[in-house]
Amino acid sequence: QGAKVVIADIADGKSLAREIDALYVHTDVSKPESARNCVAATVQQFGTIDVLVNNAALFAALPTARYDEIDFDLWDQVMAVNVRGAFAMIKFVAPVMEAKSKGKIINMMNLNR
């Protein structure tokens, strides 16, 4: 469709990026500096950002267990990616969109385990 795509992932997305002619930026959304670097690399490559799709999530890491059986460190890791990561990407992408008074942000949550 002509869209310029950025694969921002902690997993290696180089081969997929080559396959679909996209830019791959190694990104750990739980780390704000990594999210900021992803946005900067995107703007440097393409000049702007029109759409952000927040799709990073950790659910498989959570065991099927009662809430009182989930370790705090694991819970913090899940929240760092699923909530804080989405916030970090929005925080750094929104000014790019606001500067041109245009953009879309899509926050996804996949509940399939």
Legacy VTK file of the C-alpha trace (Angstrom):
# vtk DataFile Version 3.0
C-alpha trace
ASCII
DATASET POLYDATA
POINTS 113 float
0.000 0.000 0.000
3.057 2.275 0.015
3.425 2.630 3.777
6.918 2.938 5.193
7.126 0.481 8.080
9.374 0.336 11.119
9.735 -2.912 13.030
10.575 -1.889 16.584
11.190 -5.026 18.590
13.492 -6.508 21.189
13.618 -9.649 19.027
15.734 -9.609 15.885
13.557 -8.347 13.063
16.240 -7.841 10.429
15.150 -10.667 8.129
11.496 -9.626 8.255
12.520 -6.021 7.596
14.417 -7.120 4.491
11.496 -9.262 3.366
8.951 -6.431 3.550
11.347 -3.543 2.807
11.022 -2.036 6.291
13.371 -0.447 8.799
14.258 -2.563 11.830
15.152 -0.758 15.055
16.114 -2.898 18.038
13.816 -1.501 20.731
13.057 -2.442 24.323
9.952 -0.365 25.047
10.356 -0.949 28.779
13.412 1.330 28.610
12.448 4.947 27.800
15.799 5.719 26.159
15.320 2.794 23.791
11.846 4.073 22.856
13.270 7.575 22.321
16.038 6.170 20.096
13.488 4.246 18.039
11.469 7.382 17.399
14.612 9.367 16.539
15.780 6.664 14.092
12.350 6.597 12.465
12.209 10.358 12.039
15.785 10.404 10.736
14.947 7.718 8.145
11.468 8.848 7.085
11.158 12.464 8.245
7.979 11.918 10.255
5.657 9.391 11.884
2.032 9.123 10.817
0.890 6.044 12.751
2.076 4.341 15.927
0.858 0.813 16.671
1.661 -0.175 20.243
1.595 -3.959 20.125
4.423 -4.991 22.461
3.180 -7.183 25.283
4.206 -9.887 27.708
1.435 -12.285 28.570
3.019 -15.679 28.037
5.414 -14.826 30.862
2.505 -14.727 33.312
1.608 -18.164 34.588
-1.992 -19.245 34.758
-2.139 -18.677 38.455
-4.039 -16.831 41.098
-2.990 -13.221 41.604
-1.436 -14.074 44.978
0.849 -16.631 43.311
2.437 -14.189 40.816
5.879 -12.914 41.770
6.261 -9.109 42.055
9.351 -9.056 39.814
7.475 -10.834 37.022
4.477 -8.515 37.474
6.779 -5.482 37.268
8.352 -6.806 34.054
4.940 -7.307 32.449
3.793 -3.815 33.471
7.059 -2.287 32.220
6.404 -3.624 28.718
2.602 -3.617 28.502
1.846 -0.293 30.195
5.010 1.746 30.626
6.254 0.744 27.165
3.094 1.971 25.456
3.315 5.214 27.425
6.980 5.689 26.477
6.284 5.254 22.772
3.341 7.667 22.937
5.400 10.196 24.903
8.093 10.326 22.208
5.883 9.938 19.122
3.145 12.415 20.091
5.329 15.544 19.701
6.186 14.465 16.134
2.483 14.127 15.349
1.508 17.300 17.211
4.036 19.316 15.210
2.084 18.543 12.053
-1.352 18.380 13.746
-1.855 14.891 12.396
-1.351 11.269 13.389
-2.940 8.104 14.703
-1.999 6.040 17.757
-3.353 2.501 18.030
-2.936 0.600 21.290
-3.482 -3.146 20.934
-3.793 -5.838 23.521
-3.729 -9.488 22.572
-5.336 -11.581 25.255
-4.635 -14.902 23.555
-2.163 -16.999 25.461
LINES 1 114
113 0 1 2 3 4 5 6 7 8 9 10 11 12 13 14 15 16 17 18 19 20 21 22 23 24 25 26 27 28 29 30 31 32 33 34 35 36 37 38 39 40 41 42 43 44 45 46 47 48 49 50 51 52 53 54 55 56 57 58 59 60 61 62 63 64 65 66 67 68 69 70 71 72 73 74 75 76 77 78 79 80 81 82 83 84 85 86 87 88 89 90 91 92 93 94 95 96 97 98 99 100 101 102 103 104 105 106 107 108 109 110 111 112
